[in-house]
Amino acid sequence: MVATLVKQGDTILVGTSLDAPSAVALRRAVALANTFDAVVRVVHAVPWDAEPIRVREDALRRTIAEWAVRSARIILGLDMIACRVEEPAMALAREAVENDASLVVIGASQRRGPRAVAARFLHRASVPLLVAQSPGLRCSIVAATDLSDRNYQVAHAAVAWADACAARVTLIHNIERAPTSREAKRRQLWPALRDLCFLTRALGPIQRAHLSRAPSTPVAISKLVRAQSADLVVVGARRSGGRTMGEVLASTHSSVLVVPLGESRG
């Protein structure tokens, strides 16, 4: 049985900067909240280097509520809007922890870029992070796994999303450093094939699995995403961020769900 990504009554936190990508993020967060029967909470961070440092929180909340109606056609209660004078990633992390959020959603264009915000956020909070783009025409998901993450968190998160949204999953595992000898190939490739076959059989929404041997894992992922016209890419990241997450965020026009990973298996 696959655990749900977001449970009934959970909080989905949306980071806004009152721009068009933030409106996309808010609309996707509300759609997900309706799907999972969850609650949406919005946080707006005023960076330390912005002027004025002192803000009238009540007035700013009303401004955000008006922006949500105007830009995203969403009605927000003022009690579900938080304002922080803080670096955006830190504000998101604090709000996520304080509200026990199950998912955080941001737009694809933040003041410091989604790549930097994602890395800083994941360093501070172990909460899945969705960098949202407008939904694609196809409800398909590409999930990238290195098969070393404990309990296959990436595959399970993708399947939980697929279960809720009636999507199908394509799983990809890339081997960058391809072995040269036949025996080394056997030792490296067969366990990967075995694990991919196991996941495909065990998790229903996984439609197919790809074992690739491209020199660059992010390039292999992005190529498959384009070929599949995938609406969502699911990748894993440890606290240090990682090259794959950063390059996928920079190269794809699909939404990206970043799943915090635990320790690698033996």
N, C-alpha and C positions, 0 to 999 in steps of 0.2 A: 504493500500500500504506500502511495506517495503522499507525503505531508503537503498540506496546502501552503502556497506561497504567502497568502494573507488570509487570516481566519475572520469569521464573522465578528464584527465589533472592533477589529483592529484599527490602528491609525495608519493612514497613508499621508506622509508629510511631503509638501510641495515647496520647493524653494523658488521664490520669484524675484525678478529684477525689473518687473513692470515693462517688459518688452514682448515682442511677438513670439519668440521661442518660449518664454515663460507662459504665455497664453496657451500654447500647444501643450506644454507640460501640465498645466492645470486641467485642460480638457481631458487629457489621457488619464490623469489621476482620478478625476470624477468618474470617468467611464469604468476604470478599474474598481473604484469603490462601489459602484453600482453592481458590478459583476461579483465581487467578493463580499458584498454587504458590509463594507467597512466605512470608516469615517475619514474625511479629508480635513487636514489642518495645514494652514499656509504659514510660512515664515519668510519675512522680508528682512534681509540684512543690509544695514547701512554701513559701508566700510569705514574703517577708522580714518581713511584719507579723504573722505567726502565732507562736504560742508553743507549745512552746519552739523557739528558733532551732536549738539543737543537737539533732539527732535521731540515734537509734540505727538506722543504715541497715539492718542485718541484720534487726532486729525489724520495721522498717517494711516491708521487702520481704515478710516472712512475712505481715504483716497484709494487704498488697495481694493476695498470692496467695490467702489465705483469702477475702477479699472477692470476688475473681474467681470462685472456685468457688461461693460462696454467692449472689452477685447475678447472675452471667452464665453460670454453669455451664461455666466455662472453666478448664482447668488450665494454669497458667503456671509455667515453670521460673524459679527465683529469679535465674538468670543473665541472664534476658531482662527483668528489671525494674530500672529506674534511678530513683533518688530524687535530687532536687536541691532545695536551699534557694535558691530563685530565683523571680523573677516568672514565671508560667506560660508566657507567650508566648516569653520569652527561653529558658526551659528547653527548650521544644519546638523552637525554632530551633536551639539548640546541639546537641541530640540528633539532629535531622534531618540537620544538616551532618556531624557526627562519624560517624554511621552510614550516610551516603549514602542516606537514606530516599527512596523513590519516591513515597510518599503518607503524609500525616499525617491522623489521624482524631481528632476531638474530639466531645464530646457537645454537645447543643443548649443546655445550661445550664451555664455555667462561672461561677466566682466573680465575674469581672468582665464576664460576658456574652460569647457567641460572637462578636458583632460586634467588640468591642474586642480580643479575643484574636486573631481572624483578621487584623485590620488590623496589629496589632503583629507578629504572626508573619510575615506576608507582607513586611513592611518589612525583615525580617532574613534570610529564607530563600526562595529561589525553588523551592518544592516545592508541588505541588498539595495543597490542604487540604479535607478532607471534614468538614462539620458534619453529624453523623449524627442522623437520626430513625429510628424503627422503620419497617421496610419497608412500603410500601403494597401494596394488593391487585393493582395493575397494574404491570407491569414496563415503565414508559415514562419517557422522559427529555425534558425541555425544555432546549434549549441556546440561550443568548442571545449573539449576536455583534454587534459594531458594524462588522464587515467591515473594520476597519482594523488588527486584530491580525496580526502577521507570521505567515504560514503557517497562519492560521486555527486557532490552538491550541485554542480552545474547541470548535469543531466536531470536531476530531480527537480531543480527549480524550473527548467524548461518544460518538463512534463506537467508540473503543477500549473504553469501558465497555460499550456496547451489544453489541459483538462477544463480549465475555467472558460477559455475563450474559443473552444472548438477548433484548435489549430493542430498542425502536424509538425513534428520535429525531425530535422536532419542533424545527426550527430557527426562531428568531425574530430579526428585525432591526427595530428601531424607529427611526423618524425623528422626533425631538422637535420640531425647528424646521422645520415643513413649508414649502416654498417657496410663493410666491404666484403668480408668473407662470407661464404655460404652458412657456416655454423653460427657466426655472429648475427646474420640476418634471421636465422631460425630462432635464436634465443631472444631477439628483440621484437620481431614481428608477430610471432605466434601468440605470446601473452596479450599483446595489444588486440589482435584479432579475436582472441577468446573473450576478452573483456567487452569489446564492442558488440560481439554477437550476444553475450549475456544480457547487456543492457537493452539491446534491440528486442530480444524476446521478453524480457521481464517488464519493460515499461511500454505499455500499449501505444501511446501517441508517437513514439519514435518510429518514423516511417522507414528510414534508411540510415545507414552509417557509412562514413567515408574514412578510410585509412590512407592518408597522403604522405608523401615523402618530399615535400617542397623545402627549399633552403630557408624560407621565411614563413613562420607560422601565421603572422598577421596577414601576409599576402594570400596565403592559402585560404584563410577564413574569408577575407574580403572577396576573393574570386568566387567562392561558393555562395556567398550572400547575394552577389550580383546575379549569378546563374539561377538561383532559386527565387529571385525577387523577394527576398525574405523581409517581413515586416519587423522582425526582432532578431537580434543577435544576443546570445547569452555567453558570457565569458567569466572566468574566475580570476580573482586577484587576491594576493596576500597583502599584508599590511604595508609592504614596501611599494605596492602599486604594480610594477611589472611592465615590461616592454610590450607584451601582447595586448594588454588592456589599452595602453596609451595609443598604440598604432592603430588598433581597430577603431577607437573613438575618433581618431583623426582621419581615417580613410573611408568610413562608411556613411551612407545617407540614411541608414535604417536606425531605429531605436536600438539602444544597447543596454542590456541588463547586466550589471556587474555584481557577481555573487562573491561575498567574502569567503575565503577558503580557510580551513583549519590547517593543521600540520600535515605535511606529506606523509603518505604511508611508507613504512619501512623502506 
